[in-house]
Amino acid sequence: MYHPKNYKANCLVPIPDDYLNGQSLGVLKDMKYGASNLDDAGCGPLAVYNALRYLGRPMSLPKVMRELETYAAPIGARFGTSAILMMIFFFRHHVRFRIIRRIKKIDRSEAGIMMYWTKRPVFSGGHYVFFKRDEDGKMTVYNRYSNRDEIYRYESVGEMVPQKRIILTFALKDKAPGNTVTEGEV
């Protein structure tokens, strides 16, 4: 549910003009998201913000949060951002993607948003990260840990998280308008 007061307050927060990390740190932690805040439920908005930046279509973090509050944050974002409803945001902004789960396919992706279980599947919370391949072919991961500002690099997704903990990955495609969801690869 969209909260107009959140948007106004969030627009006053000075946000760095770069990829973002550490939703539980600095100015980001207290930004309002639905009935919650970025500290508790903000990995989805950070991942989407970073993905749009990567695609060359940057949008301010308060605008990303406002739209996700409207379309993808059921129950006032108390449980974060719905992956299924996040697709509405992607469709509205012509972000092309494929949904994949297998490590080998994720490793072949240039960039994406991955959601995975933080500990035991189903019995722990989910977490979104944005990743992109660097010039060395390594996977650069943003907001890997919500309470750290570091950027993490991995040779493979398997180095970061085991297969059984991956919920899904939105593998980003080119910047052309339109969307495709590849069935049977979830």
Residue, then its C-alpha position, 0 to 999 in steps of 0.5 A: m500500500y502506497h503511503p504519500k508521507n513516506y515518499k515526501a520524507n524519503c525525498l529529503v534523504p541525501i542518497p549517494d549517486d551510485y550503486l547502493n549497499g547496506q540497507s541497514l546502514g547510514v541514511l538508508k536504514d530509516m527510510k520508510y517503506g510501506a509500514s516498515n523501513l529499509d532496514d527491515a524490508g528494503c532489500g527489494p527496492l535496493a535491488v531494483y534501484n541498482a538494476l535500473r542503474y545498471l540498465g542505464r535507466p536510473m530512477s531515484l530510490p524514493k520513486v522506486m520505493r513508491e512504486l513497489e509500495t503500490y504494486a509489490a509490497p503486500i501487507g504494508a511491506r512488513f514481509g518485504t517485496s513480493a517477487i511475483l508482484m515485482m514483475i508488475f514493476f518490471f512490466r510497467h518499466h519495460v524491463r526484459f528478464r528471464i526467471i531462472r533458478r539453476i546455478k549454471k544458468i545464473d552463472r551465464s547471466e550478465a546481471g540480475i536480481m536474485m532472491y534466496w533464503t537467508k538460512r534454512p529454506v522456508f523457515s528463514g527470511g528471503h533476501y534480494v541482491f543485485f549482481k552483475r558481471d565485471e570485466d573479469g567475469k566475476m560476479t559483483v554482488y550489491n547488498r549481499y549483507s544488509n548490515r555491511d557496506e562492502i561489495y562482494r565478488y564471486e567466481s560463481v553463484g554457488e560460492m555465494v549461496p547453495q542451490k537449495r537456498i535460491i528462490l528465483t533470479f530475474a536475469l536481466k536482458d537487453k535494454a529493448p522494450g518488452n518483456t519475456v518470461t521463459e516458462g519452464e525454467v523457474 
